[in-house]
């Protein structure tokens, strides 16, 4: 298995990036979360997963190791393939996903593109208690310290909300709830106010 790959981003695509490593340029499928934080010309290390099928091989890449670890858990769930797992992780940050799983928030899970209630229930049952809470909490703490809404904005835009309006309401909700609020709570209330 290819654990990670380091190179220079030569192209940003709708479904991923092209990464120049020596004389080889790789097409890596990535989540929307990863696409939001990488830049053209950037030297970067991405954590990878090689998916081999009868007729093709695909290399999936993630900026954060935690994102790839959750991807591994997701593809083990019956009915969730690599592309579906990628869409789910493009919609949720690792922390938001973990919070939704641990709080058994099926409605929030089912909001991910292409994910229905039955599959969301399957995922929740398969993964509840299996995700590393401490590592995910540390990611959440760093994000909160920065006071960033960047991780929560892509799921809102993916749901069809106007970026600027979503950003404003997101900031208002974050201010109203304070620093003790989880990302899942902030997202849920923001969606309610936007609807």
Residue frames as a rotation matrix with the C-alpha (Angstrom) as fourth column:
UNK 1
0.578 0.816 0.000 0.00
0.816 -0.578 0.000 0.00
0.000 0.000 -1.000 0.00
UNK 2
-0.347 -0.610 0.712 1.14
0.528 -0.755 -0.389 3.56
0.775 0.241 0.584 -0.66
UNK 3
-0.150 0.245 -0.958 1.06
0.975 -0.122 -0.184 5.35
-0.162 -0.962 -0.221 2.72
UNK 4
0.537 0.273 -0.798 1.65
0.211 -0.960 -0.186 8.89
-0.817 -0.069 -0.573 1.50
UNK 5
0.180 -0.458 0.870 2.94
0.979 -0.004 -0.205 10.85
0.097 0.889 0.448 -1.45
UNK 6
0.270 -0.195 -0.943 4.83
0.342 -0.896 0.283 14.15
-0.900 -0.398 -0.175 -1.50
UNK 7
-0.385 -0.393 0.835 5.06
0.919 -0.079 0.387 16.42
-0.086 0.916 0.392 -4.51
UNK 8
-0.870 0.047 -0.491 3.97
-0.056 -0.998 0.003 19.65
-0.490 0.030 0.871 -6.15
UNK 9
0.071 0.970 0.231 0.36
0.510 0.164 -0.844 20.34
-0.857 0.177 -0.484 -7.09
UNK 10
-0.892 -0.449 0.058 0.26
0.242 -0.365 0.899 21.07
-0.382 0.816 0.435 -10.82
UNK 11
-0.684 0.727 0.060 -3.51
-0.226 -0.289 0.930 21.13
0.694 0.622 0.362 -11.36
UNK 12
-0.770 0.575 0.277 -6.71
-0.264 0.107 -0.958 21.38
-0.581 -0.811 0.070 -9.34
UNK 13
-0.828 0.518 -0.216 -9.58
-0.004 0.379 0.925 19.30
0.561 0.767 -0.311 -10.74
UNK 14
-0.003 0.921 0.391 -13.25
-0.763 -0.255 0.594 18.99
0.647 -0.296 0.703 -9.74
UNK 15
0.866 0.392 -0.311 -12.58
-0.170 0.815 0.554 15.54
0.471 -0.427 0.772 -8.27
UNK 16
0.721 -0.651 -0.238 -9.00
0.608 0.429 0.668 15.94
-0.333 -0.626 0.705 -7.08
UNK 17
0.615 -0.620 -0.487 -5.52
-0.548 -0.780 0.302 17.16
-0.567 0.081 -0.820 -7.90
UNK 18
0.811 -0.571 -0.124 -2.60
0.244 0.524 -0.816 16.39
0.531 0.632 0.564 -10.17
UNK 19
0.816 -0.565 0.124 0.61
-0.317 -0.258 0.913 15.95
-0.484 -0.784 -0.390 -8.18
UNK 20
0.645 -0.687 -0.335 4.06
-0.357 0.116 -0.927 16.04
0.675 0.718 -0.170 -9.78
UNK 21
0.728 -0.491 0.479 6.45
-0.334 0.356 0.873 13.61
-0.599 -0.795 0.096 -8.07
UNK 22
-0.325 -0.891 0.317 9.74
0.112 0.297 0.948 13.45
-0.939 0.344 0.003 -9.93
UNK 23
-0.937 -0.074 -0.341 9.00
-0.324 -0.181 0.929 12.64
-0.130 0.981 0.146 -13.57
UNK 24
-0.662 0.744 -0.092 5.53
0.655 0.633 0.413 11.26
0.366 0.213 -0.906 -12.79
UNK 25
-0.774 0.540 0.330 2.34
-0.599 -0.793 -0.111 13.30
0.202 -0.283 0.937 -12.51
UNK 26
-0.875 0.451 -0.176 -0.34
0.484 0.819 -0.307 11.51
0.006 -0.354 -0.935 -10.46
UNK 27
-0.333 0.863 0.379 -4.10
-0.398 -0.493 0.774 12.05
0.855 0.107 0.508 -10.59
UNK 28
-0.937 -0.012 -0.348 -5.29
0.309 0.431 -0.847 11.85
0.160 -0.902 -0.401 -6.99
UNK 29
-0.005 0.987 0.161 -8.97
0.319 -0.151 0.936 11.76
0.948 0.056 -0.314 -6.04
UNK 30
-0.918 -0.364 -0.157 -9.56
0.282 -0.319 -0.905 13.99
0.280 -0.875 0.395 -3.01
UNK 31
-0.043 0.892 -0.450 -12.34
0.982 -0.045 -0.182 15.24
-0.183 -0.450 -0.874 -0.76
UNK 32
0.500 0.304 0.811 -13.77
0.470 -0.882 0.041 18.73
0.727 0.361 -0.584 -1.05
UNK 33
0.961 -0.188 -0.202 -12.20
0.118 -0.383 0.916 19.43
-0.250 -0.904 -0.346 2.37
UNK 34
0.101 -0.981 0.164 -8.74
0.679 0.188 0.709 18.69
-0.727 0.040 0.686 0.92
UNK 35
-0.043 -0.072 0.997 -9.42
0.942 -0.336 0.017 20.69
0.333 0.939 0.082 -2.25
UNK 36
0.837 0.472 0.277 -10.35
0.354 -0.853 0.383 23.70
0.417 -0.223 -0.881 -0.10
UNK 37
0.854 -0.502 -0.137 -6.95
-0.081 -0.388 0.918 23.84
-0.515 -0.773 -0.372 1.61
UNK 38
0.022 -0.885 0.465 -4.45
0.708 0.342 0.618 23.02
-0.706 0.315 0.634 -1.15
UNK 39
0.595 0.098 -0.798 -3.03
-0.296 -0.896 -0.331 25.49
-0.747 0.433 -0.504 -3.67
UNK 40
0.953 -0.247 0.177 -1.59
0.246 0.285 -0.926 25.29
0.178 0.926 0.333 -7.16
UNK 41
0.340 -0.916 0.212 2.22
-0.223 -0.298 -0.928 25.06
0.913 0.268 -0.306 -7.04
UNK 42
0.464 -0.100 0.880 2.22
-0.884 -0.111 0.454 24.00
0.052 -0.989 -0.140 -3.39
UNK 43
-0.494 -0.622 -0.607 4.69
-0.382 0.783 -0.491 21.34
0.781 -0.011 -0.625 -2.21
UNK 44
0.116 0.708 0.697 2.56
-0.986 -0.003 0.166 18.99
0.119 -0.706 0.698 -0.13
UNK 45
-0.962 -0.265 -0.066 2.40
-0.247 0.948 -0.201 15.60
0.116 -0.177 -0.977 1.57
UNK 46
0.005 1.000 -0.028 -0.89
-0.963 0.012 0.270 13.75
0.270 0.025 0.963 1.08
UNK 47
-0.604 -0.086 0.792 -1.94
-0.462 0.848 -0.261 10.53
-0.649 -0.523 -0.552 2.82
UNK 48
-0.406 0.319 -0.856 -3.19
-0.891 0.072 0.449 7.98
0.205 0.945 0.256 0.32
UNK 49
-0.064 0.403 0.913 -5.27
-0.282 0.870 -0.404 4.88
-0.957 -0.284 0.058 -0.28
UNK 50
-0.750 -0.215 -0.626 -4.84
-0.659 0.162 0.734 2.78
-0.056 0.963 -0.263 -3.43
UNK 51
0.120 0.865 0.487 -8.10
-0.476 0.481 -0.737 1.19
-0.871 -0.144 0.469 -4.57
UNK 52
-0.834 -0.461 -0.303 -7.67
-0.503 0.411 0.760 -1.67
-0.226 0.787 -0.575 -7.02
UNK 53
0.327 0.920 0.215 -10.56
-0.544 0.369 -0.753 -2.97
-0.773 0.130 0.621 -9.12
UNK 54
0.331 -0.147 0.932 -10.54
0.533 0.844 -0.056 -5.48
-0.778 0.516 0.358 -11.95
UNK 55
0.476 -0.016 0.880 -10.40
0.866 -0.168 -0.471 -2.80
0.156 0.986 -0.066 -14.62
UNK 56
0.391 -0.341 0.855 -8.73
0.051 -0.920 -0.390 0.16
0.919 0.196 -0.343 -12.89
UNK 57
-0.144 -0.439 -0.887 -6.71
0.979 0.071 -0.194 1.52
0.148 -0.896 0.419 -10.02
UNK 58
0.512 0.328 0.794 -7.54
0.203 -0.944 0.260 4.76
0.835 0.028 -0.550 -8.22
UNK 59
-0.499 -0.708 -0.500 -5.39
0.750 -0.063 -0.658 6.68
0.434 -0.703 0.563 -5.77
UNK 60
0.649 0.737 0.190 -7.34
0.448 -0.572 0.687 8.59
0.615 -0.360 -0.702 -3.10
UNK 61
-0.466 -0.885 -0.012 -5.51
0.611 -0.312 -0.728 11.35
0.640 -0.347 0.686 -1.20
UNK 62
0.710 0.674 -0.205 -6.16
0.569 -0.377 0.731 13.26
0.415 -0.636 -0.651 2.01
UNK 63
0.210 -0.608 0.766 -4.48
-0.289 -0.787 -0.546 16.30
0.934 -0.107 -0.341 3.56
UNK 64
-0.037 -0.135 0.990 -5.00
-0.996 -0.076 -0.047 14.99
0.082 -0.988 -0.132 7.09
UNK 65
-0.866 -0.329 -0.376 -4.17
-0.292 0.944 -0.154 11.47
0.406 -0.024 -0.914 8.27
UNK 66
-0.732 0.644 0.222 -7.33
-0.115 0.204 -0.972 11.50
-0.671 -0.738 -0.075 10.43
UNK 67
0.085 0.764 -0.640 -9.44
-0.882 -0.242 -0.406 12.05
-0.464 0.599 0.653 7.32
UNK 68
-0.261 -0.261 -0.929 -7.86
-0.751 0.659 0.026 9.00
0.606 0.705 -0.369 5.68
UNK 69
-0.991 -0.112 0.078 -8.35
-0.135 0.716 -0.684 6.94
0.021 -0.689 -0.725 8.85
UNK 70
-0.297 0.953 0.065 -12.08
-0.397 -0.061 -0.916 7.71
-0.868 -0.298 0.397 8.84
UNK 71
0.084 0.232 -0.969 -12.14
-0.995 0.066 -0.070 6.88
0.048 0.970 0.236 5.10
UNK 72
-0.780 -0.435 -0.449 -10.74
-0.410 0.898 -0.159 3.41
0.473 0.060 -0.879 5.98
UNK 73
-0.815 0.535 0.221 -13.55
-0.009 0.370 -0.929 2.92
-0.579 -0.759 -0.297 8.52
UNK 74
-0.047 0.869 -0.493 -16.20
-0.707 -0.378 -0.598 4.09
-0.706 0.321 0.632 6.04
UNK 75
-0.120 -0.012 -0.993 -15.21
-0.939 0.327 0.109 1.76
0.324 0.945 -0.051 3.19
UNK 76
-0.975 -0.196 -0.106 -15.51
-0.143 0.916 -0.376 -1.21
0.171 -0.351 -0.921 5.55
UNK 77
-0.424 0.898 0.119 -19.22
-0.350 -0.042 -0.936 -0.46
-0.835 -0.438 0.332 6.00
UNK 78
-0.539 0.301 0.787 -21.39
0.687 0.698 0.203 -2.62
-0.488 0.650 -0.583 3.73
UNK 79
0.440 0.769 0.464 -22.75
0.891 -0.307 -0.335 -0.51
-0.115 0.561 -0.820 0.87
UNK 80
0.867 -0.234 -0.440 -20.19
-0.185 -0.971 0.151 2.31
-0.463 -0.049 -0.885 1.17
UNK 81
0.597 -0.678 0.429 -17.55
0.796 0.430 -0.427 2.32
0.105 0.596 0.796 -1.52
UNK 82
-0.358 -0.871 -0.338 -14.51
0.881 -0.434 0.187 4.60
-0.309 -0.231 0.922 -1.86
UNK 83
-0.704 0.099 0.704 -16.31
0.371 -0.794 0.483 7.23
0.606 0.600 0.522 -3.95
UNK 84
0.440 0.897 0.044 -19.25
0.339 -0.211 0.917 7.40
0.831 -0.389 -0.397 -1.52
UNK 85
0.430 -0.373 -0.822 -16.83
0.889 0.015 0.458 7.64
-0.158 -0.928 0.338 1.41
UNK 86
-0.669 -0.712 0.215 -15.03
0.743 -0.650 0.161 10.47
0.025 0.268 0.963 -0.39
UNK 87
-0.263 0.668 0.696 -18.31
0.217 -0.662 0.717 12.37
0.940 0.340 0.030 -0.83
UNK 88
0.690 0.516 -0.508 -19.18
0.567 0.051 0.822 11.89
0.450 -0.855 -0.257 2.84
UNK 89
0.126 -0.741 -0.659 -15.78
0.897 -0.198 0.394 13.20
-0.423 -0.641 0.640 3.94
UNK 90
-0.702 -0.290 0.651 -16.09
0.595 -0.741 0.311 16.07
0.392 0.606 0.693 1.49
UNK 91
0.177 0.884 0.434 -19.26
0.210 -0.464 0.860 17.11
0.962 -0.061 -0.268 3.27
UNK 92
0.979 0.183 -0.091 -18.15
0.107 -0.079 0.991 16.64
0.174 -0.980 -0.097 6.90
UNK 93
0.071 -0.952 0.298 -14.95
-0.839 -0.218 -0.499 17.58
0.540 -0.215 -0.814 8.68
UNK 94
-0.453 -0.276 -0.847 -13.51
0.110 0.926 -0.361 14.62
0.885 -0.257 -0.389 10.62
UNK 95
-0.998 0.065 0.004 -14.70
-0.016 -0.186 -0.982 16.20
-0.063 -0.980 0.187 13.88
UNK 96
-0.347 0.930 -0.120 -18.22
-0.927 -0.360 -0.104 16.86
-0.140 0.075 0.987 12.59
UNK 97
-0.006 0.306 -0.952 -18.46
-0.541 0.799 0.261 13.29
0.841 0.517 0.161 11.29
UNK 98
-0.723 -0.355 -0.592 -17.29
0.263 0.651 -0.712 11.82
0.638 -0.671 -0.378 14.60
UNK 99
-0.899 0.419 0.124 -19.70
-0.333 -0.472 -0.816 13.99
-0.284 -0.775 0.564 16.58
UNK 100
-0.096 0.897 -0.431 -22.60
-0.977 -0.001 0.215 12.97
0.192 0.442 0.876 14.34
UNK 101
-0.163 -0.041 -0.986 -21.69
-0.158 0.987 -0.015 9.28
0.974 0.154 -0.167 14.77
UNK 102
-0.868 -0.293 -0.400 -21.25
0.311 0.306 -0.900 9.45
0.386 -0.906 -0.175 18.54
UNK 103
-0.765 0.644 -0.002 -24.47
-0.440 -0.524 -0.730 11.43
-0.471 -0.558 0.684 19.05
UNK 104
-0.619 0.492 0.612 -26.33
0.618 0.786 -0.007 9.08
-0.485 0.374 -0.791 16.65
UNK 105
-0.129 0.521 -0.844 -27.49
-0.294 -0.832 -0.470 12.08
-0.947 0.188 0.260 14.59
UNK 106
-0.267 0.099 0.959 -28.94
0.714 0.688 0.128 10.19
-0.647 0.719 -0.255 11.62
UNK 107
0.775 0.629 0.051 -30.59
0.514 -0.582 -0.630 13.31
-0.367 0.515 -0.775 10.19
UNK 108
0.539 -0.658 -0.525 -27.26
-0.564 -0.745 0.356 15.14
-0.626 0.104 -0.773 10.02
UNK 109
-0.433 -0.724 0.537 -25.46
-0.085 0.626 0.775 12.12
-0.897 0.290 -0.332 8.52
UNK 110
0.022 0.555 0.832 -28.18
0.802 0.487 -0.346 11.70
-0.597 0.675 -0.434 5.89
UNK 111
0.766 0.251 -0.592 -27.55
-0.031 -0.906 -0.423 15.27
-0.642 0.342 -0.686 4.64
UNK 112
-0.337 -0.936 -0.099 -24.31
-0.276 -0.002 0.961 14.17
-0.900 0.351 -0.258 2.94
UNK 113
-0.003 0.335 -0.942 -24.67
-0.984 -0.168 -0.056 13.95
-0.177 0.927 0.330 -0.87
UNK 114
-0.113 0.031 -0.993 -25.91
-0.633 0.769 0.096 10.55
0.766 0.639 -0.068 -2.02
UNK 115
-0.939 -0.242 -0.245 -26.40
0.039 0.633 -0.773 9.26
0.342 -0.735 -0.585 1.52
UNK 116
-0.027 0.998 0.053 -29.89
-0.254 -0.058 0.965 8.15
0.967 0.012 0.255 2.51
UNK 117
0.302 0.258 0.918 -31.30
-0.926 -0.149 0.347 7.43
0.227 -0.955 0.193 5.94
UNK 118
0.994 0.113 -0.001 -30.78
-0.110 0.972 0.206 3.65
0.024 -0.205 0.979 5.72
UNK 119
0.394 -0.918 -0.051 -27.12
0.504 0.262 -0.823 3.96
0.768 0.298 0.566 4.78
UNK 120
-0.090 -0.377 0.922 -26.61
-0.539 -0.760 -0.364 6.65
0.838 -0.529 -0.135 7.42
UNK 121
0.678 0.400 0.617 -28.05
-0.735 0.344 0.584 4.24
0.021 -0.850 0.527 10.01
UNK 122
0.897 -0.394 -0.200 -25.74
0.336 0.903 -0.269 1.46
0.286 0.174 0.942 8.79
UNK 123
0.049 -0.921 0.387 -22.73
0.173 -0.374 -0.911 3.77
0.984 0.111 0.141 9.07
UNK 124
0.102 0.048 0.994 -23.73
-0.827 -0.551 0.112 4.94
0.553 -0.833 -0.017 12.53
UNK 125
0.903 0.298 0.310 -24.22
-0.423 0.747 0.513 1.38
-0.079 -0.595 0.800 13.81
UNK 126
0.751 -0.649 -0.119 -20.95
0.500 0.677 -0.540 0.17
0.431 0.346 0.833 12.28
UNK 127
-0.080 -0.900 0.429 -18.78
0.374 -0.426 -0.824 3.06
0.924 0.095 0.371 13.48
UNK 128
0.629 0.349 0.695 -20.26
-0.443 -0.573 0.689 4.16
0.639 -0.742 -0.205 16.81
UNK 129
0.866 -0.330 0.375 -17.52
-0.309 0.234 0.922 3.81
-0.392 -0.914 0.101 19.43
UNK 130
0.624 -0.633 0.458 -14.86
0.721 0.692 -0.026 2.88
-0.300 0.347 0.889 16.86
UNK 131
0.536 -0.429 0.727 -13.50
0.338 -0.680 -0.651 6.33
0.774 0.595 -0.219 16.02
UNK 132
-0.285 -0.766 -0.576 -10.55
0.906 -0.019 -0.424 7.75
0.314 -0.643 0.699 17.98
UNK 133
0.703 0.708 -0.069 -12.22
0.680 -0.640 0.359 10.42
0.210 -0.299 -0.931 20.11
UNK 134
0.435 -0.581 -0.688 -9.04
0.455 -0.518 0.724 12.00
-0.777 -0.628 0.039 21.50
UNK 135
-0.622 -0.709 0.331 -7.36
0.629 -0.201 0.751 12.53
-0.466 0.675 0.572 18.14
UNK 136
-0.176 0.641 0.747 -10.53
0.817 -0.328 0.474 13.98
0.549 0.694 -0.467 16.66
UNK 137
0.747 0.440 -0.498 -11.04
0.658 -0.598 0.458 16.24
-0.096 -0.670 -0.736 19.69
UNK 138
-0.082 -0.868 -0.490 -7.52
0.519 -0.457 0.722 17.64
-0.851 -0.195 0.488 19.22
UNK 139
-0.684 -0.071 0.726 -8.37
0.715 -0.261 0.649 18.50
0.143 0.963 0.229 15.60
UNK 140
0.342 0.914 0.220 -11.55
0.772 -0.406 0.489 20.22
0.536 0.002 -0.844 16.83
UNK 141
0.559 -0.173 -0.811 -9.66
0.637 -0.536 0.554 22.19
-0.530 -0.826 -0.190 19.49
UNK 142
-0.577 -0.816 -0.033 -7.12
0.569 -0.430 0.701 23.51
-0.586 0.386 0.712 16.98
UNK 143
-0.473 0.486 0.735 -9.94
0.721 -0.266 0.640 24.52
0.506 0.833 -0.224 14.66
UNK 144
0.610 0.756 -0.238 -11.81
0.744 -0.442 0.502 26.31
0.274 -0.483 -0.831 17.46
UNK 145
0.142 -0.644 -0.752 -8.68
0.664 -0.501 0.555 28.13
-0.734 -0.578 0.356 18.61
UNK 146
-0.822 -0.455 0.344 -8.32
0.545 -0.448 0.709 29.56
-0.169 0.770 0.616 15.14
UNK 147
-0.300 0.810 -0.505 -11.96
-0.045 -0.540 -0.840 30.68
-0.953 -0.229 0.198 15.24
UNK 148
-0.884 -0.176 -0.433 -12.39
-0.425 -0.085 0.901 29.40
-0.195 0.981 0.000 11.73
UNK 149
0.175 0.964 0.202 -15.67
-0.491 0.263 -0.831 28.70
-0.854 0.047 0.519 9.96
UNK 150
-0.276 -0.360 -0.891 -13.82
-0.958 0.030 0.284 27.38
-0.075 0.932 -0.354 6.91
UNK 151
-0.986 -0.147 0.076 -14.47
-0.145 0.989 0.022 23.73
-0.078 0.011 -0.997 7.82
UNK 152
-0.427 0.898 0.106 -18.20
0.387 0.287 -0.876 24.27
-0.817 -0.333 -0.470 8.18
UNK 153
-0.140 0.367 -0.920 -18.74
-0.610 -0.763 -0.212 26.40
-0.780 0.532 0.331 5.09
UNK 154
-0.819 -0.220 -0.529 -18.20
-0.571 0.390 0.722 23.73
0.047 0.894 -0.446 2.35
UNK 155
-0.810 0.579 0.091 -21.02
0.558 0.810 -0.179 21.47
-0.177 -0.094 -0.980 3.61
UNK 156
-0.081 0.806 -0.586 -23.40
0.249 -0.553 -0.795 24.45
-0.965 -0.210 -0.156 3.60
UNK 157
-0.273 -0.098 -0.957 -22.40
-0.798 -0.532 0.282 25.48
-0.537 0.841 0.067 0.08
UNK 158
-0.983 -0.124 -0.137 -22.72
-0.177 0.837 0.518 21.82
0.051 0.534 -0.844 -1.03
UNK 159
-0.507 0.862 -0.008 -26.32
0.674 0.391 -0.627 21.89
-0.537 -0.323 -0.779 0.24
UNK 160
-0.136 0.428 0.894 -27.01
0.909 -0.306 0.284 24.82
0.395 0.851 -0.347 -2.10
UNK 161
0.671 0.352 -0.652 -26.86
0.635 -0.727 0.261 27.75
-0.383 -0.589 -0.711 0.32
UNK 162
0.781 -0.377 0.498 -25.32
0.074 -0.736 -0.673 31.05
0.621 0.562 -0.547 -0.82
UNK 163
0.032 -0.892 -0.452 -21.69
0.765 0.313 -0.563 31.20
0.643 -0.327 0.692 0.37
UNK 164
-0.685 -0.354 0.637 -21.78
-0.006 -0.871 -0.491 34.76
0.729 -0.340 0.595 1.73
UNK 165
0.211 0.855 0.474 -25.14
-0.703 -0.204 0.681 34.33
0.679 -0.477 0.558 3.50
UNK 166
0.744 0.031 -0.667 -24.04
0.265 0.904 0.337 31.00
0.614 -0.427 0.664 4.96
UNK 167
-0.293 -0.945 -0.147 -20.76
0.628 -0.074 -0.774 32.53
0.721 -0.320 0.615 6.16
UNK 168
-0.530 0.150 0.835 -22.58
-0.446 -0.886 -0.124 35.40
0.721 -0.438 0.537 7.91
UNK 169
0.554 0.812 0.182 -25.14
-0.626 0.262 0.734 33.16
0.548 -0.521 0.654 9.63
UNK 170
0.492 -0.478 -0.728 -22.42
0.487 0.844 -0.225 30.67
0.722 -0.244 0.648 10.54
UNK 171
-0.610 -0.758 0.233 -20.46
0.280 -0.481 -0.831 33.40
0.741 -0.441 0.506 12.30
UNK 172
-0.202 0.639 0.742 -23.60
-0.763 -0.578 0.290 34.61
0.614 -0.508 0.604 14.12
UNK 173
0.774 0.504 -0.383 -24.42
-0.217 0.780 0.587 31.07
0.595 -0.371 0.713 15.30
UNK 174
0.067 -0.845 -0.531 -20.84
0.640 0.445 -0.627 30.50
0.766 -0.298 0.570 16.44
UNK 175
-0.716 -0.319 0.621 -20.95
-0.155 -0.795 -0.586 33.76
0.681 -0.516 0.520 18.43
UNK 176
0.163 0.893 0.419 -24.37
-0.782 -0.142 0.607 32.94
0.601 -0.427 0.675 19.92
UNK 177
0.820 0.226 -0.526 -23.38
-0.003 0.920 0.391 29.44
0.572 -0.319 0.755 21.04
UNK 178
0.633 -0.646 0.426 -19.90
-0.740 -0.343 0.578 30.26
-0.227 -0.681 -0.696 22.33
UNK 179
-0.177 -0.891 -0.418 -16.75
-0.945 0.273 -0.181 28.17
0.275 0.363 -0.890 22.38
UNK 180
-0.529 -0.005 0.848 -18.33
-0.525 0.787 -0.324 25.12
-0.666 -0.617 -0.419 24.08
UNK 181
0.546 0.826 -0.139 -20.53
-0.598 0.268 -0.756 24.29
-0.587 0.496 0.640 21.06
UNK 182
-0.177 -0.549 0.817 -19.59
0.301 0.760 0.576 21.33
-0.937 0.348 0.031 18.90
UNK 183
-0.878 -0.186 -0.441 -19.23
-0.345 -0.391 0.853 21.68
-0.331 0.901 0.279 15.13
UNK 184
-0.762 0.646 0.056 -22.24
0.576 0.636 0.513 19.40
0.296 0.423 -0.856 14.66
UNK 185
-0.029 0.758 -0.652 -24.41
0.844 -0.331 -0.422 21.70
-0.535 -0.562 -0.630 16.85
UNK 186
-0.380 -0.198 -0.903 -23.19
-0.139 -0.954 0.267 24.79
-0.914 0.227 0.335 15.01
UNK 187
-0.992 -0.017 -0.126 -23.89
-0.127 0.161 0.979 23.19
0.004 0.987 -0.162 11.63
UNK 188
-0.523 0.850 -0.066 -27.36
0.847 0.527 0.071 21.96
0.095 -0.019 -0.995 12.67
UNK 189
0.085 0.559 -0.825 -28.45
0.610 -0.684 -0.400 25.40
-0.788 -0.469 -0.399 13.96
UNK 190
-0.607 -0.373 -0.702 -26.95
-0.291 -0.718 0.633 27.19
-0.739 0.588 0.327 10.96
UNK 191
-0.945 0.302 0.128 -28.89
0.265 0.473 0.840 24.93
0.193 0.828 -0.527 8.57
UNK 192
-0.164 0.929 -0.332 -32.09
0.966 0.083 -0.244 25.62
-0.199 -0.361 -0.911 10.52
UNK 193
0.021 0.134 -0.991 -31.55
0.228 -0.965 -0.125 29.39
-0.973 -0.224 -0.051 10.31
UNK 194
-0.819 -0.386 -0.425 -30.70
-0.314 -0.320 0.894 29.24
-0.481 0.865 0.141 6.61
UNK 195
-0.813 0.519 0.265 -33.79
0.581 0.682 0.444 27.18
0.050 0.514 -0.856 5.76
